[in-house]
Amino acid sequence: MAKRDFYEILGVAKTASDEDIKKAYRKLAMKYHPDRNQGDKSAEAEAKFKEVKEAYEMLSDAEKRSAYDQFGHAGVDPNMRGGPGAQGFGGFSEAFGDIFGDIFGQARRQQGGRQVYRGNDLSYAMEITLEEAAKGKETQIKIPSWNSCEPCQGSGAKPGTSVKTCTTCQGSGSVQMRQGFFSVQQTCPHCRGTGRIIPEICSACHGQGKTKTQKTLEVKIPSGIDDGMRIRSTGNGEPGTNGGPSGDLFIEIRLKKHDIFERDGDDLHCAIPISFTTASLGGEISVPTLEGKAAIDIPEGTQSGKQFRLRGKGIKGVRSSFPGDLYCHINIETPVKLTEHQRKLMRELDESLKKGGAKHSPNEEGWADKLKGFFR
């Protein structure tokens, strides 16, 4: 039976970000986890759980995802090789080479040359304000960088000495090993895949041939970005070994806590305090938005907790067509530090309200009925 498309399994588009893929996986993994599906549906749920897990493992890995996008399932199946040259004995030998390469930790190799290693990825946490997240910004960051070592001119050997070819692997970086009927290659244990030996290392770079420094990188933060999202800067990670590609830099966004607003996706929420008088008599109040001030008409008799929605006053997300909304939650403030005269007026008002009956307190009568039923 043909395998389902990994993107279809997770329910995401092929252009989905790493964060979208992670969210989709978490949701489906919780849904189909064996512990949550017992009885008749346990076998079906377990099969779907394994399917979701495999899809996530492939799409969350940058290299596997790239191979899958290019060659489909053949690009990530260890028993197959996608693309040209995957036919006949060439494809067979390459497939076995990949399997044993995984067993012995073999890195990618240049044709007839030494093994090359991709550099490690780097992570950078960037804290931004809600306003910056909504509008986007351009900024600069300083990240680690590497320069060729001047004293040894990048060789890694002490000035005045030279690098020697590894006699164990003859400079290839790998050695042949027999495993039953098969002859496989593994990293040379003497030179660790570099194909060379440094008798006396350079004290400035400790034999690495490069020295660590810093460089300034221009970063563009897209408008609508949210907390936890990541921006990939290709090739700005650690450099590879033996000419291997550099890793990537991942900039993780962290939103600072805002004094007024709380973000929920593309929507914003804020608490608006109003006076007892305004809540009772009604009136117009001014509320803040990210674009300035807006007006809200408070109807007479507004209760605490009332919510007002301002359409389009939220944030337009990175992948959204329209901005979210702003939700204003009303909090009625109780008067404090009253004078004796004010207390007298409040008591008179209270007596007057009681004479009017339940019409002045629409929630109190219902609450009293609930209490009677509870204690009955």
C-alpha positions as CSV (number, residue, x, y, z in Angstrom):
1,M,0.0,0.0,0.0
2,A,1.4,3.4,-1.0
3,K,2.4,5.6,1.9
4,R,0.4,8.8,2.6
5,D,1.9,12.2,2.1
6,F,3.6,13.4,5.3
7,Y,2.1,16.9,4.9
8,E,-1.4,15.4,4.5
9,I,-0.9,13.2,7.6
10,L,-0.1,16.3,9.8
11,G,-2.7,18.4,8.0
12,V,-0.3,21.2,7.1
13,A,0.7,22.9,3.8
14,K,4.1,22.3,2.2
15,T,5.0,25.9,3.0
16,A,4.3,25.3,6.7
17,S,6.9,26.6,9.2
18,D,8.7,24.5,11.7
19,E,6.5,25.9,14.4
20,D,3.3,25.0,12.5
21,I,4.5,21.4,12.0
22,K,5.4,21.1,15.7
23,K,1.9,22.4,16.7
24,A,0.1,20.0,14.3
25,Y,2.2,17.1,15.6
26,R,1.4,17.8,19.3
27,K,-2.3,18.1,18.6
28,L,-2.5,14.8,16.7
29,A,-0.1,13.0,19.0
30,M,-2.4,13.9,22.0
31,K,-5.4,12.7,19.9
32,Y,-4.1,9.3,18.9
33,H,-1.8,8.5,21.9
34,P,-2.4,4.9,23.0
35,D,-3.0,5.9,26.6
36,R,-6.0,7.9,25.5
37,N,-7.4,5.3,23.1
38,Q,-8.4,2.0,24.8
39,G,-10.7,-0.7,23.8
40,D,-11.9,-1.4,20.2
41,K,-10.2,1.7,18.7
42,S,-6.8,1.1,20.3
43,A,-5.2,-0.7,17.3
44,E,-6.4,2.0,14.8
45,A,-5.2,4.8,17.1
46,E,-1.8,3.2,17.6
47,A,-1.3,2.9,13.8
48,K,-2.3,6.5,13.3
49,F,0.0,7.6,16.2
50,K,3.0,5.8,14.5
51,E,2.1,7.4,11.2
52,V,2.0,10.9,12.7
53,K,5.2,10.3,14.6
54,E,7.0,9.2,11.4
55,A,5.7,12.2,9.5
56,Y,6.9,14.6,12.2
57,E,10.4,13.0,12.4
58,M,10.9,13.5,8.7
59,L,9.5,17.0,8.4
60,S,11.1,18.4,11.6
61,D,14.5,17.5,10.2
62,A,15.7,20.2,7.7
63,E,17.7,17.8,5.6
64,K,15.1,15.0,5.5
65,R,12.4,17.5,4.7
66,S,14.4,18.9,1.8
67,A,15.0,15.4,0.5
68,Y,11.4,14.5,0.9
69,D,10.3,17.7,-0.9
70,Q,12.6,16.8,-3.8
71,F,12.2,13.1,-4.2
72,G,9.1,12.2,-2.1
73,H,9.2,9.0,0.1
74,A,12.1,7.7,-2.0
75,G,14.3,10.6,-0.7
76,V,13.9,9.6,3.0
77,D,13.5,5.8,2.7
78,P,16.8,4.1,3.8
79,N,16.1,1.3,1.3
80,M,15.7,3.6,-1.7
81,R,17.6,6.5,-3.3
82,G,15.7,9.2,-5.1
83,G,16.8,11.1,-8.2
84,P,19.3,10.2,-10.9
85,G,21.5,7.3,-10.4
86,A,19.1,5.3,-8.3
87,Q,18.8,2.4,-10.7
88,G,20.6,-0.8,-11.1
89,F,23.6,-1.8,-9.0
90,G,24.5,1.8,-8.3
91,G,21.2,2.4,-6.4
92,F,21.7,-0.9,-4.5
93,S,25.2,-0.1,-3.4
94,E,24.3,3.4,-2.4
95,A,21.4,2.1,-0.3
96,F,23.6,-0.3,1.6
97,G,26.2,2.5,1.9
98,D,23.6,4.7,3.6
99,I,22.6,1.9,6.0
100,F,26.1,1.1,7.1
101,G,26.9,4.8,7.2
102,D,24.1,5.3,9.7
103,I,25.4,2.4,11.8
104,F,29.0,3.6,12.0
105,G,28.2,7.3,12.1
106,Q,29.7,8.0,8.7
107,A,29.4,11.6,7.5
108,R,28.8,12.7,3.9
109,R,31.8,12.3,1.7
110,Q,33.1,14.2,-1.3
111,Q,33.8,12.2,-4.4
112,G,37.2,10.6,-3.8
113,G,37.9,13.0,-1.0
114,R,37.7,13.4,2.7
115,Q,34.6,13.2,4.8
116,V,32.8,16.5,5.2
117,Y,30.7,17.6,8.1
118,R,27.9,20.1,8.3
119,G,28.4,22.8,10.9
120,N,26.2,22.9,14.0
121,D,23.1,25.2,14.1
122,L,23.1,28.2,16.4
123,S,20.2,29.6,18.4
124,Y,19.6,33.2,19.4
125,A,16.9,34.5,21.6
126,M,15.5,37.9,20.7
127,E,13.2,39.8,23.0
128,I,10.8,42.3,21.3
129,T,7.9,44.5,22.3
130,L,4.3,43.8,21.3
131,E,4.4,47.0,19.2
132,E,7.5,45.7,17.4
133,A,5.9,42.3,16.8
134,A,2.8,44.0,15.3
135,K,4.6,46.4,13.0
136,G,7.8,44.4,12.3
137,K,11.3,45.9,12.6
138,E,14.8,45.8,11.2
139,T,17.6,45.4,13.7
140,Q,21.2,44.2,14.1
141,I,22.5,41.4,16.2
142,K,26.0,40.2,17.0
143,I,26.6,36.5,16.5
144,P,29.7,34.2,16.7
145,S,31.9,34.1,13.6
146,W,35.1,32.4,12.7
147,N,38.2,33.8,10.9
148,S,41.1,32.0,9.4
149,C,43.9,31.8,12.0
150,E,46.6,34.3,11.0
151,P,49.7,32.7,12.8
152,C,49.1,29.3,11.1
153,Q,47.3,30.7,8.0
154,G,44.5,28.3,8.6
155,S,46.5,25.1,8.7
156,G,46.1,24.5,12.4
157,A,49.8,23.6,12.7
158,K,52.3,25.5,14.8
159,P,54.1,28.2,12.7
160,G,57.2,26.6,11.2
161,T,55.7,23.1,11.2
162,S,53.5,21.4,8.6
163,V,50.4,19.2,8.5
164,K,51.1,15.5,7.8
165,T,48.9,13.1,5.7
166,C,47.3,10.5,7.9
167,T,49.1,7.2,7.4
168,T,46.2,5.1,8.6
169,C,43.7,6.2,5.9
170,Q,46.2,7.7,3.5
171,G,44.4,11.1,3.6
172,S,40.9,9.8,2.7
173,G,39.5,10.2,6.2
174,S,37.9,6.7,6.2
175,V,39.0,3.1,6.5
176,Q,37.6,-0.1,5.2
177,M,36.1,-2.6,7.6
178,R,34.7,-6.0,7.0
179,Q,31.3,-7.0,8.3
180,G,30.7,-10.6,7.3
181,F,30.3,-10.6,3.5
182,F,30.3,-6.8,3.2
183,S,33.1,-4.4,3.1
184,V,32.1,-1.0,4.6
185,Q,33.7,2.2,5.4
186,Q,33.9,4.1,8.7
187,T,35.6,7.2,9.9
188,C,39.3,6.9,10.4
189,P,39.8,6.6,14.2
190,H,43.3,8.1,13.9
191,C,42.5,11.4,12.2
192,R,38.8,11.4,12.9
193,G,37.9,11.8,9.3
194,T,40.1,14.8,8.5
195,G,42.7,12.8,6.6
196,R,45.5,14.7,8.2
197,I,47.6,14.7,11.4
198,I,49.0,17.8,13.1
199,P,52.2,16.9,15.0
200,E,52.4,20.3,16.7
201,I,49.2,22.4,17.0
202,C,49.0,26.1,16.7
203,S,48.6,27.7,20.2
204,A,46.5,30.5,18.8
205,C,43.7,28.4,17.4
206,H,44.4,25.1,19.2
207,G,44.7,23.2,15.9
208,Q,41.4,24.3,14.5
209,G,42.8,26.6,11.9
210,K,40.2,29.3,12.8
211,T,39.6,31.7,15.6
212,K,36.3,32.8,17.1
213,T,35.1,36.4,16.8
214,Q,31.8,38.3,16.3
215,K,30.0,39.7,13.3
216,T,27.0,41.9,13.0
217,L,24.0,40.5,11.2
218,E,21.1,42.5,9.8
219,V,17.8,40.9,10.8
220,K,14.3,41.7,9.5
221,I,11.5,40.9,11.9
222,P,8.3,40.4,9.9
223,S,5.1,42.1,11.1
224,G,2.7,39.9,13.0
225,I,5.3,37.5,14.3
226,D,4.3,35.8,17.6
227,D,6.0,34.6,20.7
228,G,7.9,31.3,20.1
229,M,8.2,31.7,16.4
230,R,11.7,31.3,14.8
231,I,13.5,33.0,12.0
232,R,16.0,30.9,10.1
233,S,19.2,32.6,8.8
234,T,20.7,30.1,6.4
235,G,24.5,29.5,6.6
236,N,25.1,31.7,9.7
237,G,25.6,28.8,12.1
238,E,29.0,27.2,12.8
239,P,31.2,26.4,9.9
240,G,31.5,22.9,8.5
241,T,34.5,20.7,8.6
242,N,36.6,19.8,5.6
243,G,34.6,22.2,3.4
244,G,31.2,21.0,4.7
245,P,28.3,23.5,4.7
246,S,27.8,25.9,7.6
247,G,24.9,25.3,9.9
248,D,22.0,27.7,10.2
249,L,21.1,30.4,12.8
250,F,17.7,30.2,14.4
251,I,16.4,33.4,15.9
252,E,13.7,32.6,18.5
253,I,11.2,35.4,19.2
254,R,10.2,36.2,22.8
255,L,7.5,38.9,23.5
256,K,8.0,41.2,26.4
257,K,5.1,41.4,28.9
258,H,2.9,44.4,27.9
259,D,1.5,46.9,30.5
260,I,-1.9,47.0,28.9
261,F,-2.5,44.2,26.3
262,E,-2.3,40.5,26.4
263,R,-2.0,38.7,23.0
264,D,-3.9,35.6,22.1
265,G,-3.0,34.7,18.5
266,D,-4.0,37.6,16.4
267,D,-6.4,39.0,19.0
268,L,-5.6,41.4,21.9
269,H,-7.3,41.6,25.3
270,C,-7.2,44.4,27.8
271,A,-9.0,45.2,31.1
272,I,-10.8,48.6,31.2
273,P,-11.7,50.0,34.7
274,I,-14.8,52.3,34.8
275,S,-16.5,54.1,37.6
276,F,-19.6,52.9,39.4
277,T,-21.4,56.0,38.1
278,T,-20.5,55.3,34.5
279,A,-21.5,51.7,34.7
280,S,-24.9,52.8,36.2
281,L,-25.7,55.8,34.0
282,G,-23.8,54.8,30.9
283,G,-21.6,57.1,28.8
284,E,-18.7,57.2,26.4
285,I,-15.2,56.1,27.4
286,S,-11.8,56.2,25.7
287,V,-9.9,52.9,25.3
288,P,-6.3,52.3,24.0
289,T,-5.4,50.4,20.8
290,L,-2.0,49.8,19.2
291,E,-2.9,52.5,16.7
292,G,-4.1,55.2,19.2
293,K,-7.4,55.8,21.0
294,A,-10.9,54.5,20.3
295,A,-14.3,55.3,21.8
296,I,-16.7,52.8,23.4
297,D,-20.3,53.6,24.3
298,I,-21.1,52.1,27.7
299,P,-24.8,51.3,28.0
300,E,-26.7,52.2,31.1
301,G,-26.6,49.3,33.7
302,T,-23.4,47.7,32.4
303,Q,-22.2,44.9,34.6
304,S,-18.7,44.0,35.6
305,G,-17.1,41.5,33.2
306,K,-19.0,42.9,30.2
307,Q,-16.9,42.4,27.0
308,F,-16.7,44.8,24.1
309,R,-15.2,43.8,20.8
310,L,-13.4,46.2,18.5
311,R,-13.1,44.5,15.1
312,G,-9.8,44.8,13.3
313,K,-8.0,46.4,16.2
314,G,-5.8,43.3,17.0
315,I,-2.7,42.2,15.1
316,K,-2.4,40.9,11.5
317,G,-0.5,37.7,11.9
318,V,2.4,36.6,9.6
319,R,0.1,34.3,7.6
320,S,-3.2,36.1,8.3
321,S,-5.2,37.9,5.6
322,F,-7.0,40.2,8.1
323,P,-6.1,41.6,11.5
324,G,-7.6,40.1,14.7
325,D,-9.8,41.9,17.2
326,L,-9.4,43.8,20.4
327,Y,-11.5,42.6,23.4
328,C,-12.1,45.1,26.2
329,H,-13.2,43.6,29.5
330,I,-15.0,45.9,31.8
331,N,-14.0,46.1,35.5
332,I,-16.3,48.3,37.7
333,E,-14.3,50.1,40.4
334,T,-15.9,50.3,43.9
335,P,-15.5,53.8,45.4
336,V,-12.9,53.9,48.3
337,K,-12.0,56.3,51.0
338,L,-15.5,57.9,51.1
339,T,-16.2,61.0,53.2
340,E,-19.0,61.0,55.8
341,H,-21.2,62.9,53.4
342,Q,-20.5,60.5,50.6
343,R,-21.3,57.5,52.9
344,K,-24.6,59.2,53.8
345,L,-25.5,59.6,50.1
346,M,-24.6,56.0,49.4
347,R,-26.9,54.8,52.2
348,E,-29.7,56.9,50.9
349,L,-29.1,55.5,47.4
350,D,-29.1,51.9,48.8
351,E,-32.4,52.5,50.6
352,S,-33.9,53.9,47.5
353,L,-32.7,50.9,45.4
354,K,-34.1,48.4,47.8
355,K,-37.5,50.1,47.7
356,G,-37.4,49.6,43.9
357,G,-37.2,45.8,44.2
358,A,-35.3,43.3,42.2
359,K,-35.4,45.4,39.0
360,H,-32.4,47.3,40.2
361,S,-30.4,44.1,40.9
362,P,-31.1,41.7,38.0
363,N,-28.4,39.2,39.0
364,E,-29.0,39.2,42.8
365,E,-32.5,37.6,42.6
366,G,-31.2,34.7,40.4
367,W,-28.3,34.2,42.7
368,A,-30.5,34.0,45.8
369,D,-32.7,31.3,44.0
370,K,-29.6,29.3,43.2
371,L,-28.4,29.4,46.9
372,K,-31.8,28.2,48.1
373,G,-31.7,25.3,45.7
374,F,-28.1,24.5,46.8
375,F,-28.9,24.4,50.6
376,R,-32.3,22.7,50.2
